[in-house]
């Protein structure tokens, strides 16, 4: 008989107009890494917040170590043994590593705070996880991966029985991901049960023992990872068979649309030259910090270059501002859609019409009815899941937010679309839809420059791939000759 450390029975959570969780029952075995997967909006975040004491369900019960337990507050949840490492870290950047590890849980000698004892304990925890660091330095000086390790130490420092990790690898380099995987395995070996949430299938199969699937707020299945294939798991998540994960356009790239010659920005980009053709997907690969996003920003005039030139349709053009780039037919779907691609508190309709407001204006006055009509067309065209075009963007799932950002530029009818991490943090179903959108763009004669940290995506979607290392263009691979091994050897 299985030894369950955590049992969720009939959990139901309702928000106005939305049944976020519908009679969800999931059991988690002690000492395992248990994956929780599902499309954006499936209910994963809501379930986490129920376990973390942030939300209180209308119906259902939670049993921890066989005892019926109610989590009234996040502190209550932590004291009872459940901790969460969120995507957005909950840290005080100006405090030291040791102070953050013991934040809200200070050690005392009598009535005096035991600063030395906390430093010793924090140092031991980090060394036990295989990531020693100076516990006296300010957290703001750490890398993302180091901050994550501090968050994990803070979590397990509270008598943690169940550690919930929400998209822990989303912002890590490949080397940092390997370190994080080792940390998860060490936690499991020490007796901590891990609930692991990720959209990356390879992580689920490499790291996890069991996997639970949520879809539309309902529990679809819980199965041993060893008993299910990737395609079967994807089908459970999206409710359909997803075929042709990386669709290809039959369009043959045409004439050169955009050319960069010797693009240089001191200390960032070094003498980079490239060509982008009509109807082409040009992929850009490289490790995080290699200069991929910086190249996109230089092309768009967001960052000024020190030397080099851009040619549009064979003629020199000066991109000295993003406004100028937009006027010349370029657009950007940025890496951080939440802060750079959308106005979160604005409606779906207003976000879609934000760049090309003339389409729905009479003179200097916006025609609200026309604005909604235009937005409704793009919501239908891109299959954006939203209660209405008047819903604020912040309430949409990640995949649907990304579609709103793309819709904005489709309305602008940009000739060149730059996509920076177009599928980061979105589920497999939405990824497939974004990939199909990319194909439709090139089939309309547009050109796409795509930056992605996911090598299978770069290889699967690109006609050519540029590889950047420390601001230098170190290689160009054509379709058919690219492989993960070949790209990685160039990346490093």
C-alpha positions in Angstrom: 0.0 0.0 0.0 1.3 3.4 -1.0 2.5 5.7 1.7 0.9 9.1 1.0 2.3 12.2 2.7 -0.2 14.5 1.1 -3.8 13.8 0.0 -6.1 16.3 -1.7 -9.8 15.1 -1.7 -12.5 16.8 -3.8 -10.8 20.3 -3.8 -13.1 22.9 -5.4 -12.3 26.6 -5.8 -14.6 29.1 -7.6 -13.9 32.6 -8.7 -16.5 34.9 -10.2 -17.5 33.2 -13.5 -14.7 30.6 -13.3 -14.6 27.2 -11.6 -10.8 27.1 -11.2 -10.7 23.7 -9.5 -13.5 21.2 -9.9 -13.5 18.3 -7.4 -9.7 17.7 -7.6 -8.3 14.6 -5.8 -4.6 13.9 -5.9 -2.4 11.8 -3.7 1.4 12.4 -3.4 3.7 9.6 -2.2 6.2 10.3 0.5 9.8 10.8 -0.6 9.0 11.2 -4.3 9.3 13.9 -6.9 5.7 14.4 -8.1 5.1 16.4 -11.3 2.1 18.6 -11.7 1.4 19.4 -15.3 -1.3 21.0 -17.4 -1.9 23.8 -19.9 -1.9 27.4 -18.7 -5.2 28.0 -16.9 -5.6 24.3 -16.0 -5.6 25.1 -12.3 -2.1 24.3 -11.2 -1.4 27.8 -9.7 -4.8 27.7 -7.9 -4.0 24.3 -6.4 -0.6 25.5 -5.2 -2.2 28.5 -3.6 -4.7 26.3 -1.8 -1.8 24.2 -0.4 0.1 27.4 0.5 -2.8 28.8 2.5 -3.3 31.7 0.1 -6.7 30.5 -1.2 -9.3 28.7 0.8 -11.4 26.1 -1.2 -15.2 26.1 -1.1 -15.2 22.3 -0.9 -12.7 19.5 -0.2 -10.2 18.4 2.3 -6.4 18.2 2.6 -4.6 15.5 4.6 -1.0 15.8 5.6 0.6 12.7 7.1 -2.8 11.2 7.3 -4.2 14.1 9.4 -6.9 16.4 8.1 -5.3 19.8 7.9 -6.6 23.3 7.2 -4.1 26.0 6.0 -5.5 29.3 7.2 -2.5 31.5 6.1 0.8 31.0 4.3 2.6 31.1 7.6 0.3 28.4 8.9 1.0 26.2 5.8 4.8 26.7 6.3 4.7 25.8 10.0 2.8 22.6 9.1 5.5 21.6 6.6 4.5 22.9 3.2 6.8 25.4 1.5 6.7 26.9 -2.0 9.5 28.2 -4.2 7.7 30.6 -6.5 8.7 31.6 -10.0 9.1 35.2 -8.7 11.4 34.9 -5.7 10.2 36.3 -2.3 13.5 37.7 -1.0 14.9 40.9 0.5 17.6 41.8 -2.0 19.6 44.1 0.3 19.8 41.5 3.1 22.5 38.8 3.2 22.2 35.2 2.2 22.0 34.1 5.8 19.4 36.7 6.7 17.2 35.6 3.8 17.5 31.9 4.7 16.2 32.8 8.2 13.8 35.5 7.1 10.8 35.4 9.4 12.3 32.4 11.3 15.2 33.9 13.3 17.4 31.9 15.7 17.8 33.2 19.2 20.2 32.7 22.1 18.0 33.6 25.0 16.4 36.9 23.9 19.3 37.8 21.6 19.3 37.0 17.8 22.0 34.4 17.2 23.6 35.9 14.0 26.6 33.7 14.2 24.5 30.5 14.5 22.3 31.5 11.5 25.4 32.1 9.4 26.8 28.7 10.4 23.5 26.9 9.7 23.0 28.7 6.4 26.5 27.8 5.3 25.9 24.1 6.2 22.6 24.0 4.3 24.2 25.3 1.1 27.2 23.0 1.4 24.9 20.0 1.9 23.1 21.0 -1.3 26.5 21.2 -3.1 26.3 25.0 -3.7 28.6 26.7 -1.2 28.6 30.5 -1.3 29.5 33.4 1.0 26.5 33.7 3.3 27.4 37.3 4.2 27.0 38.8 0.7 23.8 40.7 -0.2 21.3 38.6 -2.2 21.2 41.3 -4.9 24.7 40.4 -5.9 23.8 36.7 -6.7 22.9 35.1 -10.0 19.3 33.8 -10.6 20.5 30.2 -9.9 22.1 31.2 -6.6 19.0 33.1 -5.5 17.0 30.0 -6.2 19.2 27.9 -4.0 18.8 30.5 -1.2 15.0 30.3 -1.7 15.2 26.5 -1.4 17.3 26.7 1.8 14.8 29.2 3.2 12.0 26.7 2.4 13.6 23.6 3.9 14.7 25.6 7.0 11.0 25.6 8.1 10.7 21.9 8.9 9.7 21.3 5.3 8.0 18.0 4.5 6.6 19.0 1.1 8.5 21.4 -1.2 6.5 22.8 -4.1 8.7 24.2 -7.0 6.9 26.3 -9.6 8.7 26.4 -13.0 12.1 26.3 -11.2 14.1 26.0 -14.5 12.3 28.8 -16.5 15.1 31.4 -16.2 18.2 29.1 -15.7 21.0 28.3 -18.2 21.5 24.7 -19.1 24.4 24.4 -16.6 22.3 26.0 -13.9 19.5 23.6 -14.6 21.8 20.6 -14.1 22.8 22.0 -10.7 19.1 22.5 -9.8 18.2 18.9 -10.8 21.0 17.6 -8.6 19.6 19.7 -5.7 16.1 18.2 -6.2 17.6 14.7 -6.1 19.5 15.5 -2.9 16.3 16.9 -1.4 14.4 13.7 -2.3 17.3 11.6 -0.9 17.1 13.5 2.4 13.4 12.7 2.7 11.8 15.9 1.4 8.8 15.2 -1.0 8.9 17.6 -4.0 5.9 18.7 -6.1 7.5 19.8 -9.4 5.6 22.1 -11.8 7.1 22.5 -15.3 6.1 22.8 -18.9 9.3 21.1 -20.1 8.6 17.5 -20.9 12.2 16.4 -20.8 12.5 17.5 -17.1 9.4 15.6 -16.1 10.8 12.3 -17.6 14.3 12.9 -16.3 13.5 13.9 -12.7 10.0 12.8 -11.6 8.5 9.6 -10.2 4.8 10.3 -10.7 2.9 12.9 -12.7 -0.6 14.3 -12.2 -2.4 16.0 -15.1 -4.9 18.9 -14.6 -7.1 20.1 -17.5 -9.7 22.9 -17.2 -9.6 22.7 -13.4 -10.2 18.9 -13.3 -7.8 16.1 -12.3 -7.5 14.0 -15.4 -5.0 11.3 -14.3 -2.1 10.5 -12.0 0.4 7.9 -13.4 4.0 6.7 -12.9 6.2 8.6 -15.2 7.8 5.4 -16.4 4.4 4.1 -17.6 3.6 7.0 -20.0 5.1 8.3 -23.2 5.7 12.0 -24.0 2.9 11.9 -26.6 0.5 10.2 -24.2 1.2 12.8 -21.5 0.7 15.7 -24.0 -2.6 14.2 -25.1 -3.8 14.0 -21.5 -2.8 17.6 -21.0 -4.5 19.1 -24.0 -7.3 16.7 -24.5 -6.3 16.0 -28.1 -3.4 14.5 -30.0 -0.7 17.2 -30.8 1.0 16.2 -34.0 3.8 17.9 -35.9 5.2 19.7 -32.9 7.4 21.9 -35.1 5.5 22.6 -38.3 7.5 23.8 -41.3 6.4 26.2 -44.0 6.7 25.1 -47.6 7.7 28.7 -48.5 11.1 29.2 -49.9 12.9 32.2 -48.5 13.2 35.0 -51.0 15.2 38.2 -51.3 17.1 39.8 -48.4 14.8 42.1 -46.5 17.0 43.1 -43.6 20.8 43.1 -43.4 23.1 44.0 -40.6 26.7 44.8 -41.3 29.3 44.8 -38.6 26.9 45.7 -35.8 29.0 46.7 -32.8 28.0 48.0 -29.3 31.0 48.3 -27.0 31.3 45.5 -24.6 28.1 43.8 -25.8 28.0 43.1 -29.5 31.1 42.6 -31.6 31.1 43.1 -35.4 27.9 41.0 -36.1 26.7 40.7 -39.7 23.6 38.8 -40.8 20.9 38.7 -43.5 17.1 38.0 -43.0 15.2 37.0 -46.1 11.5 37.3 -47.1 9.4 34.4 -45.8 12.2 33.1 -43.6 12.5 32.0 -39.9 16.0 33.0 -38.8 16.8 31.4 -35.4 19.2 32.9 -32.9 20.8 30.5 -30.4 23.2 31.1 -27.6 23.5 30.8 -23.9 21.7 33.2 -21.6 23.7 36.4 -21.6 25.4 35.7 -25.0 24.0 38.8 -26.6 20.9 37.5 -28.4 18.4 39.9 -26.9 20.9 42.7 -27.1 21.2 42.1 -30.9 17.4 42.4 -31.2 17.4 45.6 -29.2 20.1 47.1 -31.3 18.2 46.2 -34.6 15.1 47.9 -33.2 16.9 51.1 -32.1 16.1 50.4 -28.4 19.8 50.4 -27.7 22.2 52.6 -29.7 25.0 50.9 -31.6 28.6 52.3 -31.7 29.3 51.3 -35.3 27.9 49.2 -38.2 24.8 49.7 -40.3 21.4 48.2 -41.1 19.9 47.9 -44.6 16.2 47.5 -45.2 15.4 46.3 -48.7 19.0 47.0 -49.7 18.9 50.7 -48.5 20.7 52.0 -45.4 18.3 52.9 -42.6 19.0 54.5 -39.3 17.0 52.8 -36.4 17.6 55.4 -33.7 14.4 54.6 -31.8 11.8 51.8 -31.4 9.2 54.2 -32.9 11.4 54.5 -36.0 11.7 50.7 -36.2 7.9 50.3 -36.0 7.4 52.9 -38.8 9.8 50.8 -40.9 7.8 47.7 -40.4 9.6 46.0 -37.6 8.0 44.6 -34.4 9.0 42.9 -31.2 7.3 40.2 -29.1 9.6 40.6 -26.0 11.0 38.0 -23.7 9.1 39.4 -20.7 5.5 39.7 -22.0 4.1 40.7 -18.6 6.2 43.9 -18.2 7.3 44.7 -21.7 4.7 43.3 -24.0 1.4 44.1 -22.3 -0.3 46.6 -20.1 -1.6 44.2 -17.5 -4.4 46.3 -16.2 -5.6 47.3 -19.7 -8.2 45.2 -21.5 -7.5 42.7 -24.2 -9.1 45.1 -26.7 -6.9 48.0 -25.7 -3.7 45.9 -25.7 -4.4 44.6 -29.2 -5.1 48.1 -30.5 -2.3 49.8 -28.6 0.2 50.2 -31.5 -2.1 50.8 -34.4 -4.7 53.0 -32.7 -5.6 54.7 -36.0 -7.4 51.5 -37.1 -10.1 52.2 -34.5 -10.0 56.0 -34.3 -12.1 58.8 -35.8 -9.6 61.7 -35.8 -8.2 62.0 -32.3 -11.1 60.0 -30.7 -11.1 56.2 -30.2 -14.3 54.5 -31.5 -14.8 51.9 -28.7 -17.2 49.8 -30.7 -14.8 49.6 -33.6 -12.0 48.9 -31.2 -13.9 45.9 -29.7 -14.9 44.7 -33.2 -11.3 44.7 -34.4 -10.1 42.9 -31.2 -12.9 40.3 -31.5 -11.6 39.4 -35.0 -8.1 38.8 -33.7 -9.4 36.9 -30.6 -11.2 34.6 -33.0 -8.4 34.4 -35.6 -5.7 33.5 -32.9 -8.1 31.5 -30.8 -7.4 33.6 -27.7 -9.2 32.2 -24.7 -10.7 35.1 -22.8 -14.2 35.8 -21.2 -14.4 38.9 -23.4 -12.3 41.5 -25.1 -13.0 43.7 -22.1 -11.2 41.4 -19.7 -7.9 42.8 -18.3 -4.8 41.1 -19.8 -3.5 40.2 -16.3 -6.3 37.6 -16.0 -5.3 35.6 -19.1 -3.0 32.6 -19.0 0.6 32.9 -20.2 -0.2 31.4 -23.6 -3.2 33.6 -24.2 -1.2 36.7 -23.1 1.4 35.8 -25.7 -1.2 35.6 -28.4 -2.5 39.1 -27.5 1.0 40.5 -27.9 1.3 38.8 -31.3 -2.2 40.1 -32.3 -1.0 43.6 -31.6 1.7 43.3 -34.2 -0.6 41.4 -36.7 -2.9 44.4 -36.6 0.1 46.7 -37.2 0.9 44.4 -40.2 4.6 44.4 -39.5 6.8 43.1 -42.2 9.5 41.8 -39.8 8.6 40.1 -36.5 11.2 39.6 -33.9 10.2 36.9 -31.3 12.3 36.8 -28.1 11.6 33.5 -26.3 8.1 33.2 -27.9 7.1 30.0 -25.9 8.8 30.5 -22.6 6.5 29.6 -19.7 3.6 28.4 -21.8 2.2 24.9 -22.1 2.6 22.4 -24.9 -0.8 23.1 -26.4 -0.2 26.8 -26.6 3.3 26.2 -27.9 1.9 24.3 -30.8 -0.5 27.1 -31.6 2.4 29.7 -31.4 4.5 27.6 -33.7 1.6 27.4 -36.2 1.3 31.2 -36.0 4.9 31.6 -36.9 4.4 29.4 -40.0 1.3 31.4 -41.0 3.4 34.6 -40.7 6.0 33.4 -43.1 3.4 32.1 -45.5 2.0 35.6 -45.6 5.4 36.8 -46.8 6.6 38.1 -43.5 10.0 37.5 -42.0 10.6 36.1 -38.5 13.7 36.5 -36.4 13.3 34.1 -33.5 15.4 33.9 -30.3 14.9 30.8 -28.2 16.8 29.0 -25.4 15.1 25.7 -26.3 17.3 24.1 -28.9 14.7 21.7 -30.2 12.5 24.7 -31.0 15.3 26.6 -32.7 16.2 23.5 -34.8 12.6 22.6 -35.5 11.3 26.0 -36.6 14.3 27.7 -38.3 15.4 27.9 -41.9 18.8 29.1 -40.7 20.3 29.5 -37.3 22.8 32.1 -36.1 24.8 31.1 -33.0 26.1 33.9 -30.7 28.7 33.6 -28.0 29.8 36.5 -25.7 28.5 39.0 -28.3 30.3 37.4 -31.2 28.6 35.6 -34.1 30.4 32.2 -34.0 28.4 30.2 -36.5 25.6 29.9 -39.0 23.8 26.6 -39.7 21.3 25.9 -42.4 18.3 23.7 -42.1 19.3 20.0 -42.1 22.8 20.5 -40.7 21.9 21.8 -37.3 21.9 19.5 -34.2 21.8 20.2 -30.5 25.3 18.9 -30.1 26.6 21.1 -32.9 24.8 24.2 -31.6 26.0 23.7 -28.1 29.6 23.2 -29.2 29.4 26.7 -30.8 27.5 28.2 -27.8 30.3 27.3 -25.4 
